[in-house]
């Protein structure tokens, strides 16, 4: 997901507040919980994100939700501020950018891995260690399965792509054979 310049600014503002309070991971967790709630209750999302509804009603509803979820004062005020600024519609992009900032601060990278089949725990750990050694940073893996790969895996870490798929290896072999 690409974030807009506005989403990046809002995420940086919340990140600064969380860093000053020493609560980056707590804020990340709270944003994840809010995102899960929006996903689980689409009607709540539609109600809060629709600017045609009076802002006072949306603020009151959001405050009630935040209170029941026991969100920190900073995250609660931030979400209400997004309603006031008509930026709650950017919540997903703001959250994604906050996650990226939190990962950078922790020296952690996110890796998207697509494999031909499910990876066993020891395979996941070996892949995580290899990517961490190559990048010099801690790596979190998100693994998806795509049987079309035939065998192997493709890992995307930051701007790097490591393609160890059998499909790619066969394509390289075919090219080498056709060139002579």
C-alpha positions in Angstrom: 0.0 0.0 0.0 1.4 3.4 -1.0 0.9 6.2 1.5 0.2 9.7 0.6 2.3 12.6 1.8 -0.4 13.5 4.3 -0.5 10.0 5.7 3.3 10.0 6.1 3.1 13.4 8.0 0.4 12.1 10.3 2.2 8.9 11.0 5.4 10.7 11.7 3.6 13.0 14.2 2.1 10.0 16.1 5.5 8.3 15.9 7.2 11.3 17.5 4.6 11.3 20.3 5.1 7.6 20.9 8.8 7.9 20.8 8.8 10.7 23.4 6.5 8.6 25.6 8.7 5.5 25.1 5.6 3.7 23.8 6.3 2.9 20.2 5.4 -0.8 20.4 2.3 0.0 22.5 1.1 2.5 19.9 1.8 0.0 17.2 -0.3 -2.6 19.0 -3.1 -0.1 19.6 -3.2 0.8 15.9 -3.3 -2.9 15.0 -6.2 -3.5 17.4 -8.1 -0.5 15.9 -7.5 -1.8 12.4 -8.7 -5.3 13.4 -11.8 -3.7 14.9 -12.5 -1.8 11.6 -12.0 -5.0 9.7 -14.3 -7.0 12.0 -17.1 -4.4 12.1 -17.4 -2.8 8.6 -20.4 -0.8 9.7 -18.3 1.0 12.3 -15.7 1.8 9.7 -18.3 3.2 7.3 -19.8 5.3 10.1 -16.5 6.7 11.3 -14.9 7.2 7.8 -17.9 8.9 6.1 -17.4 12.6 6.3 -21.1 13.2 5.6 -21.9 12.2 9.1 -21.5 15.1 11.6 -18.0 15.2 13.0 -19.3 15.6 16.5 -21.1 12.2 16.2 -18.1 10.5 14.7 -15.8 12.0 17.5 -18.2 10.8 20.2 -18.4 7.3 18.7 -14.7 7.1 18.3 -14.1 8.2 21.9 -16.5 5.6 23.1 -14.7 2.9 21.1 -11.3 4.1 22.2 -12.4 4.1 25.8 -13.7 0.5 25.6 -10.5 -0.6 23.9 -8.5 1.1 26.6 -6.4 3.0 24.1 -3.7 5.4 25.4 -4.5 9.1 25.6 -2.1 9.8 22.7 -3.6 7.3 20.3 -7.2 8.2 21.3 -6.5 12.0 20.8 -4.7 11.2 17.5 -7.7 9.3 16.2 -10.1 12.1 17.2 -7.8 14.6 15.5 -7.9 12.5 12.3 -11.7 12.9 12.4 -11.4 16.6 12.9 -9.0 16.9 10.0 -11.1 14.6 7.8 -8.1 12.2 7.5 -9.5 9.1 9.2 -10.0 7.8 5.7 -6.2 7.6 5.5 -6.1 5.4 8.6 -4.7 2.3 6.8 -2.0 4.3 5.1 -1.1 6.1 8.3 -0.9 2.8 10.2 1.3 1.2 7.5 3.7 4.2 7.6 3.7 4.1 11.4 4.6 0.4 11.2 7.4 1.2 8.8 8.8 3.9 11.1 8.6 1.6 14.1 10.4 -1.1 12.2 13.1 1.3 11.2 13.6 2.5 14.7 13.9 -1.1 16.0 16.3 -2.0 13.2 13.8 -4.5 11.8 12.8 -5.2 8.2 9.7 -6.8 6.9 10.1 -9.6 4.3 7.3 -10.9 2.0 8.0 -14.5 1.1 6.1 -16.4 -1.5 6.9 -20.1 -1.5 5.7 -23.1 -3.6 4.5 -24.9 -0.5 4.1 -24.3 3.3 7.4 -23.8 5.1 8.3 -25.8 8.2 9.3 -23.9 11.3 13.0 -24.7 10.8 12.8 -23.6 7.2 11.2 -20.3 8.2 13.9 -19.7 10.8 16.8 -20.6 8.5 15.3 -18.2 5.9 14.9 -15.5 8.5 18.5 -15.9 9.7 19.8 -15.8 6.1 17.9 -12.7 5.2 19.0 -11.0 8.5 22.6 -11.9 7.8 22.4 -10.5 4.3 20.7 -7.3 5.3 22.4 -6.8 8.7 19.0 -6.2 10.4 16.4 -8.2 12.2 13.8 -9.6 9.7 10.1 -10.4 10.2 8.7 -12.9 7.7 5.3 -12.9 6.2 4.9 -16.1 4.1 2.3 -16.9 1.5 2.0 -20.0 -0.6 1.8 -20.0 -4.4 1.9 -23.4 -6.0 2.5 -21.8 -9.4 6.1 -21.4 -8.4 6.6 -25.2 -8.7 9.4 -25.2 -6.1 11.5 -22.8 -4.1 10.6 -19.3 -2.9 10.8 -15.6 -3.7 11.6 -13.1 -0.9 11.2 -9.4 -1.0 13.0 -7.4 1.7 12.9 -3.6 1.3 14.0 -2.9 -2.2 15.7 -6.3 -2.6 14.3 -9.4 -4.3 15.8 -12.8 -3.8 14.3 -15.2 -6.4 15.1 -18.8 -5.6 12.0 -20.2 -7.4 12.3 -23.3 -9.5 10.3 -21.5 -12.2 13.0 -18.8 -12.5 15.8 -21.3 -12.4 14.2 -23.3 -15.2 13.7 -20.1 -17.2 17.4 -19.2 -16.8 18.4 -22.8 -17.8 16.1 -22.5 -20.9 17.7 -19.2 -21.9 21.2 -20.6 -21.4 20.4 -23.7 -23.6 18.8 -21.6 -26.4 21.8 -19.3 -26.5 24.0 -22.3 -27.0 
